[in-house]
Amino acid sequence: MAPVTFNASRHIEGSERWVGSNYQVFRSYRPVWHDRIWWRSHYNRVVFAYGGWYYWNAGWWYPAWGYAPNGYYAYDGPIYAYNGLPPDQVIANVQAALQQQGYYHGEVDGLIGPITRAALVAYQRDHGLYETAAIDRPTLTSLGMS
């Protein structure tokens, strides 16, 4: 799977239509690039997961662009988390739950790639949620994970 690349002007497509406080994080997300020292001095929790570095902020994991200039990211956006789990474990748990319900047919690998995003959209559509193709609070709640 090809990595996503850093784009400072990127916004999450469709997020302007997602109403409510659960989706504010998507509307306001803008990728930022800083070095390792900056990330460590501004965030207490920065973890390595599947090729890239992520920082924790108010219940969400975000890509820490620039922490390692050659970091690999399959997805550029916030990932809602629960129970203090790292981003790859949250993703793997969601993949496993979607697989059990017949939505996900790929390998449980902890990466938000195209197959995972398609499974998320199908699940969200069938459960009356906004089709974010992302791991958000309403989706985790619906899956019984928050």
N, CA, C and O atoms as a GROMACS GRO file, in nm:
protein
  584
    1MET      N    1   0.085  -0.116   0.000
    1MET     CA    2   0.000   0.000   0.000
    1MET      C    3   0.090   0.123   0.000
    1MET      O    4   0.184   0.133   0.080
    2ALA      N    5   0.062   0.214  -0.089
    2ALA     CA    6   0.141   0.337  -0.099
    2ALA      C    7   0.110   0.429   0.020
    2ALA      O    8  -0.005   0.442   0.060
    3PRO      N    9   0.213   0.492   0.074
    3PRO     CA   10   0.189   0.583   0.186
    3PRO      C   11   0.124   0.712   0.139
    3PRO      O   12   0.136   0.751   0.023
    4VAL      N   13   0.056   0.778   0.231
    4VAL     CA   14   0.008   0.914   0.202
    4VAL      C   15   0.126   1.007   0.223
    4VAL      O   16   0.220   0.974   0.296
    5THR      N   17   0.122   1.121   0.160
    5THR     CA   18   0.231   1.217   0.173
    5THR      C   19   0.182   1.340   0.247
    5THR      O   20   0.063   1.371   0.249
    6PHE      N   21   0.277   1.410   0.307
    6PHE     CA   22   0.244   1.530   0.383
    6PHE      C   23   0.194   1.639   0.290
    6PHE      O   24   0.253   1.665   0.185
    7ASN      N   25   0.083   1.702   0.329
    7ASN     CA   26   0.026   1.814   0.254
    7ASN      C   27  -0.033   1.910   0.357
    7ASN      O   28  -0.140   1.885   0.413
    8ALA      N   29   0.037   2.020   0.382
    8ALA     CA   30  -0.004   2.115   0.486
    8ALA      C   31  -0.140   2.178   0.461
    8ALA      O   32  -0.206   2.220   0.556
    9SER      N   33  -0.183   2.184   0.337
    9SER     CA   34  -0.312   2.248   0.307
    9SER      C   35  -0.426   2.146   0.300
    9SER      O   36  -0.539   2.182   0.266
   10ARG      N   37  -0.398   2.022   0.331
   10ARG     CA   38  -0.500   1.917   0.324
   10ARG      C   39  -0.610   1.941   0.427
   10ARG      O   40  -0.583   1.982   0.540
   11HIS      N   41  -0.732   1.914   0.386
   11HIS     CA   42  -0.844   1.908   0.481
   11HIS      C   43  -0.917   1.777   0.455
   11HIS      O   44  -0.902   1.718   0.349
   12ILE      N   45  -0.993   1.733   0.551
   12ILE     CA   46  -1.062   1.605   0.538
   12ILE      C   47  -1.191   1.627   0.459
   12ILE      O   48  -1.283   1.695   0.504
   13GLU      N   49  -1.193   1.568   0.343
   13GLU     CA   50  -1.304   1.586   0.249
   13GLU      C   51  -1.436   1.541   0.310
   13GLU      O   52  -1.445   1.432   0.367
   14GLY      N   53  -1.536   1.624   0.298
   14GLY     CA   54  -1.670   1.593   0.346
   14GLY      C   55  -1.695   1.633   0.491
   14GLY      O   56  -1.810   1.635   0.535
   15SER      N   57  -1.588   1.666   0.565
   15SER     CA   58  -1.605   1.693   0.708
   15SER      C   59  -1.692   1.815   0.736
   15SER      O   60  -1.749   1.826   0.845
   16GLU      N   61  -1.702   1.906   0.641
   16GLU     CA   62  -1.786   2.024   0.662
   16GLU      C   63  -1.935   1.986   0.672
   16GLU      O   64  -2.015   2.065   0.721
   17ARG      N   65  -1.971   1.867   0.626
   17ARG     CA   66  -2.110   1.821   0.631
   17ARG      C   67  -2.141   1.739   0.757
   17ARG      O   68  -2.257   1.710   0.784
   18TRP      N   69  -2.039   1.703   0.834
   18TRP     CA   70  -2.059   1.622   0.953
   18TRP      C   71  -2.088   1.713   1.070
   18TRP      O   72  -2.001   1.789   1.115
   19VAL      N   73  -2.209   1.707   1.120
   19VAL     CA   74  -2.256   1.798   1.223
   19VAL      C   75  -2.232   1.739   1.362
   19VAL      O   76  -2.247   1.619   1.383
   20GLY      N   77  -2.196   1.826   1.455
   20GLY     CA   78  -2.185   1.785   1.595
   20GLY      C   79  -2.042   1.786   1.645
   20GLY      O   80  -1.946   1.788   1.569
   21SER      N   81  -2.032   1.786   1.777
   21SER     CA   82  -1.900   1.796   1.841
   21SER      C   83  -1.813   1.673   1.817
   21SER      O   84  -1.690   1.683   1.824
   22ASN      N   85  -1.873   1.558   1.788
   22ASN     CA   86  -1.794   1.437   1.760
   22ASN      C   87  -1.710   1.451   1.635
   22ASN      O   88  -1.614   1.377   1.616
   23TYR      N   89  -1.744   1.546   1.549
   23TYR     CA   90  -1.677   1.559   1.420
   23TYR      C   91  -1.595   1.687   1.408
   23TYR      O   92  -1.533   1.711   1.305
   24GLN      N   93  -1.593   1.770   1.513
   24GLN     CA   94  -1.516   1.894   1.510
   24GLN      C   95  -1.369   1.868   1.481
   24GLN      O   96  -1.305   1.944   1.409
   25VAL      N   97  -1.316   1.761   1.537
   25VAL     CA   98  -1.175   1.727   1.518
   25VAL      C   99  -1.142   1.706   1.370
   25VAL      O  100  -1.032   1.738   1.327
   26PHE      N  101  -1.236   1.653   1.293
   26PHE     CA  102  -1.213   1.633   1.150
   26PHE      C  103  -1.220   1.765   1.074
   26PHE      O  104  -1.144   1.788   0.980
   27ARG      N  105  -1.313   1.852   1.116
   27ARG     CA  106  -1.326   1.982   1.049
   27ARG      C  107  -1.204   2.070   1.074
   27ARG      O  108  -1.166   2.149   0.988
   28SER      N  109  -1.144   2.057   1.190
   28SER     CA  110  -1.032   2.145   1.225
   28SER      C  111  -0.894   2.084   1.198
   28SER      O  112  -0.793   2.152   1.212
   29TYR      N  113  -0.888   1.958   1.159
   29TYR     CA  114  -0.759   1.892   1.140
   29TYR      C  115  -0.681   1.953   1.024
   29TYR      O  116  -0.733   1.968   0.913
   30ARG      N  117  -0.556   1.988   1.051
   30ARG     CA  118  -0.461   2.032   0.949
   30ARG      C  119  -0.328   1.968   0.982
   30ARG      O  120  -0.277   1.984   1.093
   31PRO      N  121  -0.269   1.895   0.888
   31PRO     CA  122  -0.139   1.834   0.915
   31PRO      C  123  -0.033   1.940   0.943
   31PRO      O  124  -0.032   2.046   0.880
   32VAL      N  125   0.055   1.912   1.036
   32VAL     CA  126   0.167   2.002   1.066
   32VAL      C  127   0.296   1.920   1.068
   32VAL      O  128   0.295   1.802   1.100
   33TRP      N  129   0.406   1.985   1.033
   33TRP     CA  130   0.537   1.919   1.025
   33TRP      C  131   0.630   1.983   1.127
   33TRP      O  132   0.655   2.103   1.123
   34HIS      N  133   0.681   1.901   1.218
   34HIS     CA  134   0.778   1.947   1.318
   34HIS      C  135   0.881   1.836   1.338
   34HIS      O  136   0.858   1.721   1.301
   35ASP      N  137   0.993   1.872   1.396
   35ASP     CA  138   1.095   1.770   1.421
   35ASP      C  139   1.066   1.698   1.553
   35ASP      O  140   0.976   1.736   1.629
   36ARG      N  141   1.143   1.596   1.577
   36ARG     CA  142   1.127   1.510   1.695
   36ARG      C  143   1.130   1.590   1.826
   36ARG      O  144   1.052   1.564   1.917
   37ILE      N  145   1.221   1.685   1.834
   37ILE     CA  146   1.234   1.765   1.957
   37ILE      C  147   1.105   1.844   1.983
   37ILE      O  148   1.057   1.848   2.096
   38TRP      N  149   1.050   1.905   1.880
   38TRP     CA  150   0.927   1.982   1.895
   38TRP      C  151   0.814   1.891   1.943
   38TRP      O  152   0.745   1.925   2.039
   39TRP      N  153   0.794   1.776   1.878
   39TRP     CA  154   0.686   1.686   1.917
   39TRP      C  155   0.700   1.644   2.063
   39TRP      O  156   0.603   1.646   2.138
   40ARG      N  157   0.821   1.605   2.103
   40ARG     CA  158   0.844   1.558   2.240
   40ARG      C  159   0.825   1.670   2.343
   40ARG      O  160   0.785   1.643   2.457
   41SER      N  161   0.853   1.793   2.306
   41SER     CA  162   0.838   1.903   2.401
   41SER      C  163   0.694   1.954   2.411
   41SER      O  164   0.661   2.027   2.504
   42HIS      N  165   0.609   1.916   2.316
   42HIS     CA  166   0.470   1.963   2.317
   42HIS      C  167   0.368   1.855   2.354
   42HIS      O  168   0.255   1.888   2.392
   43TYR      N  169   0.405   1.728   2.342
   43TYR     CA  170   0.311   1.620   2.371
   43TYR      C  171   0.379   1.514   2.456
   43TYR      O  172   0.491   1.472   2.427
   44ASN      N  173   0.310   1.470   2.561
   44ASN     CA  174   0.366   1.370   2.652
   44ASN      C  175   0.367   1.230   2.593
   44ASN      O  176   0.448   1.146   2.634
   45ARG      N  177   0.280   1.206   2.499
   45ARG     CA  178   0.268   1.070   2.446
   45ARG      C  179   0.284   1.072   2.295
   45ARG      O  180   0.198   1.122   2.222
   46VAL      N  181   0.396   1.019   2.249
   46VAL     CA  182   0.424   1.003   2.106
   46VAL      C  183   0.467   0.857   2.089
   46VAL      O  184   0.560   0.812   2.156
   47VAL      N  185   0.400   0.784   2.000
   47VAL     CA  186   0.429   0.641   1.983
   47VAL      C  187   0.458   0.608   1.838
   47VAL      O  188   0.417   0.679   1.746
   48PHE      N  189   0.531   0.499   1.819
   48PHE     CA  190   0.561   0.447   1.686
   48PHE      C  191   0.462   0.336   1.655
   48PHE      O  192   0.444   0.245   1.736
   49ALA      N  193   0.398   0.343   1.540
   49ALA     CA  194   0.302   0.239   1.501
   49ALA      C  195   0.309   0.218   1.350
   49ALA      O  196   0.279   0.309   1.273
   50TYR      N  197   0.348   0.098   1.310
   50TYR     CA  198   0.350   0.058   1.168
   50TYR      C  199   0.417   0.160   1.076
   50TYR      O  200   0.360   0.198   0.974
   51GLY      N  201   0.534   0.203   1.112
   51GLY     CA  202   0.613   0.287   1.023
   51GLY      C  203   0.605   0.436   1.046
   51GLY      O  204   0.684   0.511   0.990
   52GLY      N  205   0.510   0.480   1.127
   52GLY     CA  206   0.495   0.624   1.150
   52GLY      C  207   0.481   0.657   1.297
   52GLY      O  208   0.456   0.569   1.380
   53TRP      N  209   0.497   0.782   1.329
   53TRP     CA  210   0.485   0.831   1.466
   53TRP      C  211   0.353   0.906   1.483
   53TRP      O  212   0.310   0.980   1.395
   54TYR      N  213   0.290   0.884   1.598
   54TYR     CA  214   0.160   0.945   1.628
   54TYR      C  215   0.165   1.012   1.764
   54TYR      O  216   0.228   0.962   1.857
   55TYR      N  217   0.098   1.127   1.775
   55TYR     CA  218   0.090   1.194   1.904
   55TYR      C  219  -0.054   1.189   1.955
   55TYR      O  220  -0.149   1.186   1.877
   56TRP      N  221  -0.066   1.188   2.087
   56TRP     CA  222  -0.194   1.177   2.157
   56TRP      C  223  -0.238   1.314   2.202
   56TRP      O  224  -0.160   1.388   2.263
   57ASN      N  225  -0.362   1.349   2.172
   57ASN     CA  226  -0.415   1.478   2.215
   57ASN      C  227  -0.566   1.466   2.237
   57ASN      O  228  -0.641   1.447   2.142
   58ALA      N  229  -0.609   1.476   2.361
   58ALA     CA  230  -0.751   1.482   2.398
   58ALA      C  231  -0.833   1.366   2.343
   58ALA      O  232  -0.943   1.387   2.291
   59GLY      N  233  -0.781   1.243   2.353
   59GLY     CA  234  -0.856   1.126   2.312
   59GLY      C  235  -0.837   1.084   2.168
   59GLY      O  236  -0.902   0.990   2.121
   60TRP      N  237  -0.750   1.153   2.096
   60TRP     CA  238  -0.728   1.125   1.954
   60TRP      C  239  -0.580   1.105   1.926
   60TRP      O  240  -0.494   1.167   1.989
   61TRP      N  241  -0.550   1.017   1.830
   61TRP     CA  242  -0.415   1.001   1.777
   61TRP      C  243  -0.407   1.076   1.645
   61TRP      O  244  -0.499   1.072   1.564
   62TYR      N  245  -0.296   1.145   1.625
   62TYR     CA  246  -0.272   1.221   1.501
   62TYR      C  247  -0.133   1.186   1.447
   62TYR      O  248  -0.042   1.158   1.526
   63PRO      N  249  -0.115   1.188   1.315
   63PRO     CA  250   0.020   1.167   1.261
   63PRO      C  251   0.114   1.278   1.307
   63PRO      O  252   0.082   1.396   1.298
   64ALA      N  253   0.231   1.240   1.356
   64ALA     CA  254   0.334   1.336   1.399
   64ALA      C  255   0.430   1.356   1.282
   64ALA      O  256   0.544   1.310   1.283
   65TRP      N  257   0.381   1.426   1.181
   65TRP     CA  258   0.459   1.449   1.060
   65TRP      C  259   0.592   1.515   1.094
   65TRP      O  260   0.596   1.614   1.167
   66GLY      N  261   0.701   1.461   1.041
   66GLY     CA  262   0.833   1.517   1.061
   66GLY      C  263   0.908   1.458   1.178
   66GLY      O  264   1.030   1.477   1.189
   67TYR      N  265   0.839   1.386   1.267
   67TYR     CA  266   0.908   1.324   1.381
   67TYR      C  267   1.024   1.239   1.330
   67TYR      O  268   1.136   1.247   1.381
   68ALA      N  269   0.995   1.159   1.231
   68ALA     CA  270   1.097   1.087   1.155
   68ALA      C  271   1.065   1.120   1.009
   68ALA      O  272   0.962   1.076   0.957
   69PRO      N  273   1.150   1.196   0.943
   69PRO     CA  274   1.118   1.245   0.808
   69PRO      C  275   1.076   1.137   0.708
   69PRO      O  276   1.004   1.166   0.613
   70ASN      N  277   1.121   1.014   0.728
   70ASN     CA  278   1.084   0.906   0.636
   70ASN      C  279   0.973   0.817   0.692
   70ASN      O  280   0.959   0.703   0.648
   71GLY      N  281   0.895   0.866   0.787
   71GLY     CA  282   0.786   0.789   0.846
   71GLY      C  283   0.683   0.749   0.741
   71GLY      O  284   0.662   0.820   0.643
   72TYR      N  285   0.620   0.635   0.764
   72TYR     CA  286   0.517   0.582   0.674
   72TYR      C  287   0.380   0.601   0.738
   72TYR      O  288   0.359   0.563   0.853
   73TYR      N  289   0.289   0.659   0.663
   73TYR     CA  290   0.151   0.676   0.709
   73TYR      C  291   0.056   0.626   0.602
   73TYR      O  292   0.061   0.671   0.487
   74ALA      N  293  -0.032   0.533   0.639
   74ALA     CA  294  -0.132   0.483   0.546
   74ALA      C  295  -0.254   0.574   0.544
   74ALA      O  296  -0.337   0.565   0.453
   75TYR      N  297  -0.265   0.661   0.644
   75TYR     CA  298  -0.384   0.744   0.661
   75TYR      C  299  -0.341   0.876   0.725
   75TYR      O  300  -0.260   0.876   0.817
   76ASP      N  301  -0.394   0.986   0.676
   76ASP     CA  302  -0.363   1.117   0.732
   76ASP      C  303  -0.489   1.176   0.793
   76ASP      O  304  -0.568   1.239   0.723
   77GLY      N  305  -0.507   1.156   0.921
   77GLY     CA  306  -0.623   1.210   0.989
   77GLY      C  307  -0.627   1.160   1.132
   77GLY      O  308  -0.550   1.072   1.169
   78PRO      N  309  -0.718   1.215   1.212
   78PRO     CA  310  -0.730   1.174   1.351
   78PRO      C  311  -0.791   1.034   1.364
   78PRO      O  312  -0.872   0.992   1.282
   79ILE      N  313  -0.749   0.964   1.469
   79ILE     CA  314  -0.801   0.831   1.501
   79ILE      C  315  -0.849   0.838   1.646
   79ILE      O  316  -0.770   0.860   1.737
   80TYR      N  317  -0.979   0.818   1.667
   80TYR     CA  318  -1.032   0.820   1.803
   80TYR      C  319  -0.986   0.693   1.875
   80TYR      O  320  -0.982   0.586   1.815
   81ALA      N  321  -0.952   0.705   2.001
   81ALA     CA  322  -0.902   0.590   2.076
   81ALA      C  323  -0.980   0.571   2.205
   81ALA      O  324  -1.054   0.660   2.248
   82TYR      N  325  -0.964   0.458   2.265
   82TYR     CA  326  -1.030   0.425   2.391
   82TYR      C  327  -0.934   0.343   2.476
   82TYR      O  328  -0.844   0.276   2.424
   83ASN      N  329  -0.954   0.347   2.606
   83ASN     CA  330  -0.874   0.270   2.703
   83ASN      C  331  -0.724   0.294   2.690
   83ASN      O  332  -0.645   0.208   2.730
   84GLY      N  333  -0.683   0.407   2.635
   84GLY     CA  334  -0.541   0.438   2.624
   84GLY      C  335  -0.465   0.354   2.524
   84GLY      O  336  -0.342   0.350   2.526
   85LEU      N  337  -0.537   0.286   2.435
   85LEU     CA  338  -0.471   0.198   2.338
   85LEU      C  339  -0.395   0.279   2.232
   85LEU      O  340  -0.437   0.389   2.197
   86PRO      N  341  -0.284   0.225   2.182
   86PRO     CA  342  -0.212   0.291   2.073
   86PRO      C  343  -0.293   0.281   1.944
   86PRO      O  344  -0.382   0.197   1.933
   87PRO      N  345  -0.262   0.366   1.845
   87PRO     CA  346  -0.345   0.371   1.724
   87PRO      C  347  -0.353   0.240   1.648
   87PRO      O  348  -0.460   0.205   1.599
   88ASP      N  349  -0.243   0.167   1.636
   88ASP     CA  350  -0.247   0.042   1.560
   88ASP      C  351  -0.336  -0.062   1.627
   88ASP      O  352  -0.400  -0.142   1.557
   89GLN      N  353  -0.342  -0.063   1.761
   89GLN     CA  354  -0.428  -0.158   1.831
   89GLN      C  355  -0.575  -0.121   1.816
   89GLN      O  356  -0.660  -0.208   1.799
   90VAL      N  357  -0.606   0.008   1.821
   90VAL     CA  358  -0.744   0.053   1.798
   90VAL      C  359  -0.789   0.011   1.659
   90VAL      O  360  -0.898  -0.044   1.641
   91ILE      N  361  -0.704   0.036   1.560
   91ILE     CA  362  -0.738   0.002   1.422
   91ILE      C  363  -0.758  -0.149   1.408
   91ILE      O  364  -0.855  -0.193   1.347
   92ALA      N  365  -0.667  -0.228   1.464
   92ALA     CA  366  -0.679  -0.374   1.456
   92ALA      C  367  -0.807  -0.422   1.524
   92ALA      O  368  -0.874  -0.512   1.472
   93ASN      N  369  -0.843  -0.365   1.638
   93ASN     CA  370  -0.966  -0.404   1.706
   93ASN      C  371  -1.089  -0.372   1.621
   93ASN      O  372  -1.183  -0.451   1.615
   94VAL      N  373  -1.087  -0.255   1.556
   94VAL     CA  374  -1.198  -0.218   1.469
   94VAL      C  375  -1.204  -0.312   1.349
   94VAL      O  376  -1.312  -0.357   1.311
   95GLN      N  377  -1.089  -0.342   1.289
   95GLN     CA  378  -1.087  -0.436   1.177
   95GLN      C  379  -1.145  -0.572   1.218
   95GLN      O  380  -1.224  -0.630   1.144
   96ALA      N  381  -1.106  -0.622   1.334
   96ALA     CA  382  -1.156  -0.751   1.381
   96ALA      C  383  -1.307  -0.748   1.402
   96ALA      O  384  -1.377  -0.842   1.365
   97ALA      N  385  -1.358  -0.640   1.462
   97ALA     CA  386  -1.502  -0.628   1.484
   97ALA      C  387  -1.577  -0.619   1.351
   97ALA      O  388  -1.681  -0.682   1.334
   98LEU      N  389  -1.523  -0.542   1.257
   98LEU     CA  390  -1.587  -0.531   1.125
   98LEU      C  391  -1.580  -0.664   1.051
   98LEU      O  392  -1.672  -0.698   0.976
   99GLN      N  393  -1.473  -0.738   1.070
   99GLN     CA  394  -1.458  -0.869   1.007
   99GLN      C  395  -1.562  -0.966   1.062
   99GLN      O  396  -1.624  -1.041   0.986
  100GLN      N  397  -1.582  -0.966   1.195
  100GLN     CA  398  -1.680  -1.054   1.258
  100GLN      C  399  -1.821  -1.025   1.209
  100GLN      O  400  -1.905  -1.115   1.203
  101GLN      N  401  -1.847  -0.898   1.174
  101GLN     CA  402  -1.980  -0.860   1.127
  101GLN      C  403  -1.993  -0.866   0.975
  101GLN      O  404  -2.098  -0.829   0.921
  102GLY      N  405  -1.889  -0.911   0.906
  102GLY     CA  406  -1.896  -0.930   0.762
  102GLY      C  407  -1.865  -0.807   0.678
  102GLY      O  408  -1.890  -0.808   0.557
  103TYR      N  409  -1.813  -0.703   0.737
  103TYR     CA  410  -1.783  -0.580   0.662
  103TYR      C  411  -1.639  -0.576   0.610
  103TYR      O  412  -1.613  -0.519   0.504
  104TYR      N  413  -1.548  -0.635   0.684
  104TYR     CA  414  -1.406  -0.626   0.649
  104TYR      C  415  -1.357  -0.763   0.605
  104TYR      O  416  -1.378  -0.863   0.674
  105HIS      N  417  -1.293  -0.767   0.488
  105HIS     CA  418  -1.248  -0.895   0.433
  105HIS      C  419  -1.098  -0.899   0.410
  105HIS      O  420  -1.048  -0.983   0.334
  106GLY      N  421  -1.026  -0.811   0.476
  106GLY     CA  422  -0.881  -0.808   0.462
  106GLY      C  423  -0.812  -0.867   0.583
  106GLY      O  424  -0.876  -0.924   0.672
  107GLU      N  425  -0.681  -0.852   0.584
  107GLU     CA  426  -0.600  -0.897   0.697
  107GLU      C  427  -0.612  -0.796   0.811
  107GLU      O  428  -0.613  -0.676   0.787
  108VAL      N  429  -0.621  -0.845   0.933
  108VAL     CA  430  -0.621  -0.756   1.049
  108VAL      C  431  -0.476  -0.713   1.070
  108VAL      O  432  -0.396  -0.786   1.128
  109ASP      N  433  -0.444  -0.592   1.020
  109ASP     CA  434  -0.305  -0.547   1.018
  109ASP      C  435  -0.282  -0.415   1.092
  109ASP      O  436  -0.168  -0.370   1.102
  110GLY      N  437  -0.387  -0.352   1.143
  110GLY     CA  438  -0.370  -0.228   1.217
  110GLY      C  439  -0.342  -0.106   1.132
  110GLY      O  440  -0.296  -0.004   1.183
  111LEU      N  441  -0.371  -0.114   1.002
  111LEU     CA  442  -0.351  -0.001   0.910
  111LEU      C  443  -0.485   0.042   0.852
  111LEU      O  444  -0.567  -0.042   0.816
  112ILE      N  445  -0.508   0.172   0.843
  112ILE     CA  446  -0.630   0.221   0.779
  112ILE      C  447  -0.601   0.240   0.631
  112ILE      O  448  -0.570   0.351   0.586
  113GLY      N  449  -0.611   0.132   0.557
  113GLY     CA  450  -0.593   0.136   0.413
  113GLY      C  451  -0.728   0.140   0.343
  113GLY      O  452  -0.831   0.156   0.408
  114PRO      N  453  -0.728   0.125   0.211
  114PRO     CA  454  -0.852   0.134   0.134
  114PRO      C  455  -0.958   0.030   0.172
  114PRO      O  456  -1.077   0.060   0.172
  115ILE      N  457  -0.916  -0.092   0.204
  115ILE     CA  458  -1.013  -0.197   0.238
  115ILE      C  459  -1.078  -0.164   0.373
  115ILE      O  460  -1.198  -0.182   0.390
  116THR      N  461  -0.998  -0.118   0.468
  116THR     CA  462  -1.052  -0.081   0.599
  116THR      C  463  -1.146   0.038   0.586
  116THR      O  464  -1.253   0.039   0.646
  117ARG      N  465  -1.106   0.137   0.508
  117ARG     CA  466  -1.190   0.256   0.491
  117ARG      C  467  -1.323   0.219   0.423
  117ARG      O  468  -1.428   0.272   0.461
  118ALA      N  469  -1.319   0.131   0.325
  118ALA     CA  470  -1.443   0.087   0.259
  118ALA      C  471  -1.533   0.012   0.358
  118ALA      O  472  -1.655   0.030   0.356
  119ALA      N  473  -1.474  -0.070   0.442
  119ALA     CA  474  -1.552  -0.143   0.543
  119ALA      C  475  -1.613  -0.046   0.644
  119ALA      O  476  -1.728  -0.063   0.684
  120LEU      N  477  -1.537   0.054   0.684
  120LEU     CA  478  -1.590   0.156   0.775
  120LEU      C  479  -1.710   0.228   0.714
  120LEU      O  480  -1.812   0.247   0.780
  121VAL      N  481  -1.697   0.268   0.588
  121VAL     CA  482  -1.808   0.339   0.520
  121VAL      C  483  -1.932   0.250   0.513
  121VAL      O  484  -2.042   0.296   0.542
  122ALA      N  485  -1.915   0.124   0.476
  122ALA     CA  486  -2.030   0.033   0.466
  122ALA      C  487  -2.096   0.016   0.603
  122ALA      O  488  -2.218   0.020   0.614
  123TYR      N  489  -2.016  -0.002   0.707
  123TYR     CA  490  -2.070  -0.017   0.842
  123TYR      C  491  -2.142   0.111   0.885
  123TYR      O  492  -2.254   0.106   0.936
  124GLN      N  493  -2.077   0.225   0.864
  124GLN     CA  494  -2.137   0.353   0.904
  124GLN      C  495  -2.268   0.377   0.830
  124GLN      O  496  -2.366   0.421   0.891
  125ARG      N  497  -2.272   0.348   0.702
  125ARG     CA  498  -2.395   0.366   0.623
  125ARG      C  499  -2.507   0.277   0.679
  125ARG      O  500  -2.619   0.324   0.700
  126ASP      N  501  -2.476   0.150   0.702
  126ASP     CA  502  -2.577   0.056   0.751
  126ASP      C  503  -2.627   0.087   0.892
  126ASP      O  504  -2.734   0.042   0.932
  127HIS      N  505  -2.549   0.165   0.968
  127HIS     CA  506  -2.586   0.196   1.106
  127HIS      C  507  -2.627   0.342   1.125
  127HIS      O  508  -2.635   0.390   1.238
  128GLY      N  509  -2.654   0.411   1.014
  128GLY     CA  510  -2.706   0.548   1.022
  128GLY      C  511  -2.606   0.651   1.072
  128GLY      O  512  -2.645   0.754   1.126
  129LEU      N  513  -2.478   0.623   1.057
  129LEU     CA  514  -2.373   0.715   1.100
  129LEU      C  515  -2.324   0.796   0.981
  129LEU      O  516  -2.346   0.758   0.866
  130TYR      N  517  -2.257   0.908   1.009
  130TYR     CA  518  -2.192   0.980   0.900
  130TYR      C  519  -2.086   0.890   0.839
  130TYR      O  520  -2.015   0.819   0.910
  131GLU      N  521  -2.077   0.891   0.707
  131GLU     CA  522  -1.980   0.807   0.635
  131GLU      C  523  -1.845   0.879   0.631
  131GLU      O  524  -1.811   0.945   0.532
  132THR      N  525  -1.770   0.865   0.738
  132THR     CA  526  -1.641   0.935   0.751
  132THR      C  527  -1.524   0.852   0.698
  132THR      O  528  -1.419   0.908   0.667
  133ALA      N  529  -1.541   0.723   0.686
  133ALA     CA  530  -1.432   0.632   0.650
  133ALA      C  531  -1.318   0.642   0.750
  133ALA      O  532  -1.203   0.614   0.718
  134ALA      N  533  -1.350   0.684   0.871
  134ALA     CA  534  -1.250   0.704   0.976
  134ALA      C  535  -1.298   0.638   1.105
  134ALA      O  536  -1.416   0.605   1.120
  135ILE      N  537  -1.205   0.619   1.196
  135ILE     CA  538  -1.239   0.568   1.329
  135ILE      C  539  -1.271   0.689   1.416
  135ILE      O  540  -1.182   0.762   1.459
  136ASP      N  541  -1.400   0.707   1.439
  136ASP     CA  542  -1.448   0.821   1.517
  136ASP      C  543  -1.526   0.770   1.637
  136ASP      O  544  -1.554   0.650   1.649
  137ARG      N  545  -1.562   0.860   1.725
  137ARG     CA  546  -1.632   0.823   1.849
  137ARG      C  547  -1.765   0.752   1.821
  137ARG      O  548  -1.789   0.646   1.879
  138PRO      N  549  -1.853   0.804   1.734
  138PRO     CA  550  -1.980   0.735   1.711
  138PRO      C  551  -1.962   0.593   1.655
  138PRO      O  552  -2.038   0.503   1.690
  139THR      N  553  -1.862   0.573   1.570
  139THR     CA  554  -1.839   0.439   1.515
  139THR      C  555  -1.791   0.344   1.624
  139THR      O  556  -1.840   0.231   1.633
  140LEU      N  557  -1.698   0.387   1.707
  140LEU     CA  558  -1.652   0.302   1.817
  140LEU      C  559  -1.765   0.271   1.915
  140LEU      O  560  -1.777   0.159   1.963
  141THR      N  561  -1.848   0.371   1.943
  141THR     CA  562  -1.962   0.349   2.033
  141THR      C  563  -2.057   0.246   1.973
  141THR      O  564  -2.103   0.156   2.043
  142SER      N  565  -2.086   0.258   1.845
  142SER     CA  566  -2.175   0.164   1.777
  142SER      C  567  -2.117   0.022   1.779
  142SER      O  568  -2.192  -0.076   1.789
  143LEU      N  569  -1.985   0.012   1.770
  143LEU     CA  570  -1.919  -0.119   1.774
  143LEU      C  571  -1.903  -0.171   1.917
  143LEU      O  572  -1.856  -0.283   1.937
  144GLY      N  573  -1.943  -0.090   2.016
  144GLY     CA  574  -1.932  -0.131   2.156
  144GLY      C  575  -1.792  -0.120   2.212
  144GLY      O  576  -1.754  -0.194   2.302
  145MET      N  577  -1.713  -0.027   2.158
  145MET     CA  578  -1.572  -0.016   2.197
  145MET      C  579  -1.536   0.110   2.272
  145MET      O  580  -1.417   0.132   2.298
  146SER      N  581  -1.629   0.194   2.308
  146SER     CA  582  -1.585   0.318   2.374
  146SER      C  583  -1.628   0.321   2.519
  146SER      O  584  -1.600   0.418   2.589
   0.00000   0.00000   0.00000
